[in-house]
């Protein structure tokens, strides 16, 4: 008889807290902005997004 490996169940699918998502994304975004030299573009986009969110 074949044995079947049982994987632990995945965590329940759901939304991350916005601060957790930001903490995951911001370090990579900062590194890419510095490497590419697009710090000004990133600041412009961030301010646009903040404006759309009403903050």
N, CA and C atoms as a LAMMPS dump frame, in Angstrom:
ITEM: TIMESTEP
0
ITEM: NUMBER OF ATOMS
165
ITEM: BOX BOUNDS ff ff ff
-5.0000000000000000e+02 5.0000000000000000e+02
-5.0000000000000000e+02 5.0000000000000000e+02
-5.0000000000000000e+02 5.0000000000000000e+02
ITEM: ATOMS id mol type element x y z
1 1 1 N 0.841 -1.168 0
2 1 2 C 0 0 0
3 1 3 C 0.897 1.246 0
4 2 1 N 0.526 2.244 -0.761
5 2 2 C 1.317 3.476 -0.857
6 2 3 C 1.091 4.342 0.375
7 3 1 N 2.161 4.986 0.791
8 3 2 C 2.049 5.91 1.923
9 3 3 C 1.859 7.319 1.395
10 4 1 N 1.009 8.052 2.01
11 4 2 C 0.735 9.424 1.6
12 4 3 C 1.283 10.353 2.665
13 5 1 N 2.121 11.283 2.221
14 5 2 C 2.678 12.268 3.157
15 5 3 C 1.6 13.286 3.498
16 6 1 N 1.489 13.559 4.762
17 6 2 C 0.491 14.534 5.214
18 6 3 C 1.201 15.84 5.528
19 7 1 N 0.815 16.873 4.804
20 7 2 C 1.392 18.2 5.046
21 7 3 C 0.576 18.922 6.094
22 8 1 N 1.243 19.686 6.931
23 8 2 C 0.462 20.488 7.882
24 8 3 C -0.419 21.467 7.115
25 9 1 N -1.565 21.737 7.639
26 9 2 C -2.486 22.62 6.928
27 9 3 C -1.912 24.035 6.848
28 10 1 N -2.197 24.683 5.753
29 10 2 C -1.748 26.056 5.547
30 10 3 C -2.526 26.983 6.468
31 11 1 N -1.933 28.122 6.82
32 11 2 C -2.694 29.062 7.643
33 11 3 C -3.936 29.521 6.887
34 12 1 N -4.961 29.889 7.587
35 12 2 C -6.19 30.306 6.913
36 12 3 C -5.935 31.495 5.988
37 13 1 N -6.514 31.406 4.815
38 13 2 C -6.353 32.502 3.855
39 13 3 C -7.08 33.729 4.404
40 14 1 N -6.412 34.843 4.346
41 14 2 C -7.022 36.064 4.851
42 14 3 C -6.169 37.247 4.466
43 15 1 N -6.526 38.376 4.932
44 15 2 C -5.781 39.59 4.615
45 15 3 C -4.764 39.87 5.699
46 16 1 N -3.617 40.379 5.259
47 16 2 C -2.598 40.79 6.223
48 16 3 C -2.95 42.169 6.758
49 17 1 N -2.471 42.431 7.933
50 17 2 C -2.62 43.77 8.487
51 17 3 C -1.797 44.718 7.617
52 18 1 N -2.277 45.912 7.327
53 18 2 C -1.55 46.848 6.457
54 18 3 C -0.127 47.149 6.931
55 19 1 N 0.089 47.191 8.239
56 19 2 C 1.444 47.462 8.733
57 19 3 C 2.384 46.298 8.444
58 20 1 N 1.872 45.076 8.513
59 20 2 C 2.694 43.909 8.2
60 20 3 C 3.051 43.921 6.719
61 21 1 N 2.077 44.231 5.878
62 21 2 C 2.337 44.292 4.446
63 21 3 C 3.361 45.379 4.126
64 22 1 N 3.244 46.523 4.763
65 22 2 C 4.195 47.613 4.529
66 22 3 C 5.59 47.229 5.006
67 23 1 N 5.673 46.556 6.149
68 23 2 C 6.977 46.129 6.669
69 23 3 C 7.642 45.124 5.743
70 24 1 N 6.847 44.352 5.02
71 24 2 C 7.404 43.374 4.085
72 24 3 C 7.885 44.051 2.804
73 25 1 N 7.183 45.059 2.359
74 25 2 C 7.457 45.652 1.051
75 25 3 C 8.465 46.802 1.097
76 26 1 N 8.425 47.608 2.128
77 26 2 C 9.245 48.82 2.163
78 26 3 C 10.751 48.585 2.059
79 27 1 N 11.338 47.608 2.738
80 27 2 C 12.792 47.427 2.583
81 27 3 C 13.207 47.141 1.139
82 28 1 N 12.482 46.28 0.469
83 28 2 C 12.797 45.98 -0.927
84 28 3 C 12.574 47.205 -1.804
85 29 1 N 11.52 47.944 -1.56
86 29 2 C 11.246 49.139 -2.352
87 29 3 C 12.357 50.174 -2.182
88 30 1 N 12.84 50.337 -0.963
89 30 2 C 13.916 51.297 -0.728
90 30 3 C 15.205 50.88 -1.423
91 31 1 N 15.544 49.601 -1.343
92 31 2 C 16.755 49.112 -2.01
93 31 3 C 16.65 49.309 -3.514
94 32 1 N 15.517 48.963 -4.087
95 32 2 C 15.341 49.14 -5.53
96 32 3 C 15.389 50.609 -5.922
97 33 1 N 14.813 51.465 -5.113
98 33 2 C 14.817 52.892 -5.423
99 33 3 C 16.241 53.436 -5.435
100 34 1 N 17.059 53.01 -4.491
101 34 2 C 18.437 53.489 -4.428
102 34 3 C 19.255 52.91 -5.58
103 35 1 N 19.091 51.624 -5.857
104 35 2 C 19.858 50.975 -6.928
105 35 3 C 19.506 51.558 -8.286
106 36 1 N 18.231 51.751 -8.526
107 36 2 C 17.789 52.257 -9.83
108 36 3 C 17.953 53.766 -9.921
109 37 1 N 18.02 54.421 -8.789
110 37 2 C 18.145 55.876 -8.784
111 37 3 C 16.812 56.572 -8.931
112 38 1 N 15.755 55.889 -8.582
113 38 2 C 14.426 56.455 -8.752
114 38 3 C 13.789 56.9 -7.466
115 39 1 N 14.57 57.442 -6.563
116 39 2 C 14.019 57.868 -5.277
117 39 3 C 12.945 58.93 -5.491
118 40 1 N 13.212 59.849 -6.401
119 40 2 C 12.242 60.909 -6.664
120 40 3 C 10.933 60.342 -7.215
121 41 1 N 11.035 59.37 -8.112
122 41 2 C 9.84 58.752 -8.685
123 41 3 C 9.05 58 -7.621
124 42 1 N 9.749 57.323 -6.721
125 42 2 C 9.07 56.586 -5.655
126 42 3 C 8.342 57.547 -4.726
127 43 1 N 8.972 58.658 -4.391
128 43 2 C 8.33 59.647 -3.526
129 43 3 C 7.098 60.211 -4.207
130 44 1 N 7.195 60.492 -5.493
131 44 2 C 6.045 61.025 -6.235
132 44 3 C 4.894 60.029 -6.248
133 45 1 N 5.21 58.757 -6.512
134 45 2 C 4.164 57.738 -6.541
135 45 3 C 3.548 57.544 -5.161
136 46 1 N 4.38 57.544 -4.13
137 46 2 C 3.867 57.354 -2.776
138 46 3 C 2.935 58.495 -2.375
139 47 1 N 3.287 59.708 -2.752
140 47 2 C 2.416 60.834 -2.411
141 47 3 C 1.105 60.764 -3.2
142 48 1 N 1.173 60.259 -4.436
143 48 2 C -0.054 60.1 -5.228
144 48 3 C -0.98 59.07 -4.592
145 49 1 N -0.406 57.948 -4.179
146 49 2 C -1.201 56.913 -3.55
147 49 3 C -1.789 57.409 -2.231
148 50 1 N -0.991 58.126 -1.458
149 50 2 C -1.491 58.686 -0.201
150 50 3 C -2.634 59.662 -0.463
151 51 1 N -2.521 60.431 -1.543
152 51 2 C -3.603 61.358 -1.897
153 51 3 C -4.878 60.625 -2.264
154 52 1 N -4.739 59.509 -2.996
155 52 2 C -5.92 58.746 -3.374
156 52 3 C -6.571 58.089 -2.162
157 53 1 N -5.752 57.723 -1.186
158 53 2 C -6.305 57.099 0.025
159 53 3 C -6.869 58.129 0.994
160 54 1 N -6.613 59.405 0.71
161 54 2 C -7.147 60.451 1.538
162 54 3 C -6.351 60.693 2.806
163 55 1 N -5.026 60.48 2.719
164 55 2 C -4.195 60.685 3.915
165 55 3 C -3.201 61.762 3.659
